[in-house]
Amino acid sequence: MRIGELARLTESTPRLLRYYEKQGLITPRREANGYRDYDDYLVDRVLQIRGLLDAGLPTRVIKQILPCLDAPRTIHFADATPEMLDTLECETERMTRRIQCLTRNRDAIMDYLSVVRELACPPAGTGSTPPA
């Protein structure tokens, strides 16, 4: 598929996809005319990259762990350094804290919406609206 199609399917921009390519996160084939040709599996790959970026992982870390995420049951990461393992542990802890914060915020917003909706549309028979 062409870059525009991949951009549409992943809700990305062609510029962002070219950036991922430059960072070594995705590798399209090149057609004879020089156009990029993206395999279908790259849709999931781009969505995975975006999710990892949204979680706060830098592209340098994503590039190192991305090969391991393709087949989680057969992870072979022979060149994992102690520093890399520490980085991943720190990132995991940071993600956990972020998840907890997001969960608290989501719950607070849901509670707020519940109260606002209750005030805006009270159930029938509560006496909030005068009888006709």
Secondary structure, 3 states (H helix, E strand, C coil): CCHHHHHHHHCCCHHHHHHHHHCCCCCCEECCCCCEECCCHHHHHHHHHHHHHHCCCCHHHHHHHHHHHHCHHHCCCCCCCHHHHHHHHHHHHHHHHHHHHHHHHHHHHHHHHHHHHHHHCCCCCCCCCCCC
